[in-house]
Amino acid sequence: MKGIKLCMIVFVMVYCILPRVVVVVMHMHYHQHYGNL
């Protein structure tokens, strides 16, 4: 039961954090390519 709860917490953390990481990476990538225009 404890393992299932831990897995759920990890899943929620990944689900919440991953989109933010993707946005930050895309934002940095965008500025790296188009920031000098």
GULUM-358253 format. One line per 2 residues: number of its first residue (from 1); their letters; for each residue y, x, z of N, C-alpha, C, O, CB. Coordinates in nm, 4 decimals. Glycine has a CB too. Example, Ala and Ser with C-alpha at 12.3 -4.5 7.8 and 13.67 -1.06 7.14 Angstrom:
% residues 2
1 = as = -0.5690,1.3190,0.7800,-0.4500,1.2300,0.7800,-0.3300,1.3200,0.7800,-0.3319,1.4236,0.8465,-0.4473,1.1308,0.9046; -0.2250,1.2850,0.7080,-0.1060,1.3670,0.7140,0.0030,1.2900,0.7870,0.1138,1.3409,0.8039,-0.0598,1.4084,0.5725
END
This chain:
% residues 37
1 = mk = -0.1210,0.0844,0.0000,0.0000,0.0000,0.0000,0.1259,0.0879,0.0000,0.2233,0.0588,-0.0695,0.0006,-0.0955,0.1239; 0.1220,0.1950,0.0786,0.2370,0.2844,0.0856,0.2607,0.3531,-0.0491,0.3750,0.3719,-0.0908,0.2165,0.3893,0.1960
3 = gi = 0.1514,0.3903,-0.1164,0.1626,0.4546,-0.2475,0.2244,0.3633,-0.3516,0.3033,0.4072,-0.4352,0.0269,0.5001,-0.2947; 0.1875,0.2341,-0.3460,0.2424,0.1362,-0.4413,0.3925,0.1205,-0.4183,0.4700,0.1137,-0.5137,0.1706,-0.0017,-0.4272
5 = kl = 0.4330,0.1148,-0.2916,0.5746,0.1005,-0.2584,0.6529,0.2225,-0.3064,0.7635,0.2092,-0.3589,0.5931,0.0813,-0.1064; 0.5952,0.3414,-0.2882,0.6594,0.4648,-0.3332,0.6755,0.4650,-0.4842,0.7797,0.5050,-0.5362,0.5786,0.5869,-0.2887
7 = cm = 0.5717,0.4200,-0.5550,0.5781,0.4117,-0.7013,0.6874,0.3150,-0.7462,0.7586,0.3418,-0.8429,0.4422,0.3679,-0.7585; 0.7003,0.2034,-0.6763,0.8040,0.1050,-0.7106,0.9431,0.1633,-0.6897,1.0325,0.1423,-0.7716,0.7873,-0.0230,-0.6264
9 = iv = 0.9616,0.2374,-0.5788,1.0911,0.3000,-0.5503,1.1254,0.4014,-0.6588,1.2382,0.4046,-0.7079,1.0896,0.3683,-0.4114; 1.0274,0.4845,-0.6963,1.0487,0.5843,-0.8019,1.0818,0.5155,-0.9336,1.1714,0.5591,-1.0060,0.9240,0.6741,-0.8185
11 = fv = 1.0092,0.4075,-0.9650,1.0320,0.3336,-1.0894,1.1732,0.2766,-1.0935,1.2404,0.2840,-1.1963,0.9291,0.2206,-1.1046; 1.2186,0.2192,-0.9810,1.3533,0.1612,-0.9734,1.4590,0.2708,-0.9868,1.5592,0.2526,-1.0559,1.3723,0.0841,-0.8402
13 = mv = 1.4364,0.3846,-0.9205,1.5317,0.4958,-0.9291,1.5435,0.5458,-1.0721,1.6541,0.5678,-1.1216,1.4892,0.6108,-0.8366; 1.4302,0.5639,-1.1387,1.4295,0.6096,-1.2781,1.4988,0.5074,-1.3668,1.5780,0.5431,-1.4541,1.2850,0.6341,-1.3272
15 = yc = 1.4684,0.3791,-1.3438,1.5248,0.2710,-1.4256,1.6761,0.2620,-1.4080,1.7473,0.2247,-1.5012,1.4596,0.1364,-1.3891; 1.7258,0.2964,-1.2881,1.8702,0.2903,-1.2608,1.9426,0.4162,-1.3082,2.0544,0.4086,-1.3592,1.8946,0.2702,-1.1112
17 = il = 1.8780,0.5330,-1.2912,1.9445,0.6610,-1.3178,1.9350,0.7003,-1.4645,2.0294,0.7569,-1.5195,1.8841,0.7707,-1.2313; 1.8219,0.6710,-1.5287,1.7977,0.7166,-1.6656,1.9050,0.6713,-1.7643,1.9508,0.7539,-1.8432,1.6635,0.6673,-1.7122
19 = pr = 1.9483,0.5432,-1.7643,2.0548,0.5016,-1.8566,2.1846,0.5802,-1.8368,2.2534,0.6117,-1.9339,2.0826,0.3534,-1.8396; 2.2181,0.6117,-1.7118,2.3401,0.6883,-1.6833,2.3289,0.8292,-1.7389,2.4245,0.8825,-1.7952,2.3674,0.6934,-1.5319
21 = vv = 2.2104,0.8898,-1.7228,2.1866,1.0246,-1.7754,2.1985,1.0240,-1.9273,2.2591,1.1136,-1.9860,2.0470,1.0767,-1.7324; 2.1401,0.9221,-1.9908,2.1461,0.9098,-2.1371,2.2912,0.8952,-2.1831,2.3317,0.9576,-2.2812,2.0620,0.7888,-2.1856
23 = vv = 2.3693,0.8131,-2.1126,2.5099,0.7921,-2.1474,2.5883,0.9226,-2.1339,2.6684,0.9561,-2.2212,2.5722,0.6826,-2.0579; 2.5657,0.9959,-2.0252,2.6358,1.1230,-2.0025,2.5997,1.2243,-2.1108,2.6871,1.2926,-2.1641,2.6016,1.1798,-1.8631
25 = vm = 2.4709,1.2337,-2.1430,2.4252,1.3281,-2.2458,2.4837,1.2913,-2.3818,2.5300,1.3789,-2.4549,2.2708,1.3302,-2.2530; 2.4822,1.1632,-2.4163,2.5382,1.1183,-2.5438,2.6886,1.1446,-2.5483,2.7422,1.1852,-2.6514,2.5095,0.9682,-2.5659
27 = hm = 2.7565,1.1212,-2.4353,2.9006,1.1422,-2.4264,2.9344,1.2899,-2.4482,3.0269,1.3220,-2.5229,2.9538,1.0945,-2.2896; 2.8596,1.3799,-2.3832,2.8800,1.5234,-2.3995,2.8504,1.5650,-2.5431,2.9243,1.6441,-2.6017,2.7915,1.6022,-2.3013
29 = hy = 2.7434,1.5122,-2.5990,2.7020,1.5435,-2.7358,2.8089,1.4980,-2.8345,2.8407,1.5691,-2.9298,2.5664,1.4769,-2.7687; 2.8639,1.3793,-2.8111,2.9687,1.3229,-2.8966,3.0928,1.4122,-2.8952,3.1487,1.4432,-3.0004,3.0051,1.1799,-2.8507
31 = hq = 3.1355,1.4533,-2.7756,3.2551,1.5366,-2.7644,3.2322,1.6756,-2.8219,3.3250,1.7384,-2.8731,3.2983,1.5473,-2.6188; 3.1087,1.7234,-2.8133,3.0765,1.8550,-2.8679,3.0922,1.8545,-3.0198,3.1313,1.9554,-3.0785,2.9330,1.8967,-2.8288
33 = hy = 3.0621,1.7419,-3.0831,3.0676,1.7329,-3.2290,3.2028,1.6854,-3.2804,3.2505,1.7342,-3.3829,2.9599,1.6402,-3.2785; 3.2651,1.5908,-3.2107,3.3848,1.5248,-3.2632,3.5108,1.5535,-3.1818,3.6172,1.4990,-3.2112,3.3622,1.3765,-3.2685
35 = gn = 3.4995,1.6391,-3.0791,3.6140,1.6673,-2.9932,3.7182,1.7553,-3.0604,3.8335,1.7572,-3.0174,3.5677,1.7328,-2.8666; 3.6799,1.8289,-3.1659,3.7717,1.9237,-3.2294,3.8414,1.8650,-3.3513,3.9103,1.9371,-3.4235,3.6971,2.0486,-3.2695
37 = l = 3.8247,1.7354,-3.3754,3.8928,1.6730,-3.4890,4.0393,1.6446,-3.4541,4.1135,1.5920,-3.5370,3.8208,1.5419,-3.5305
END
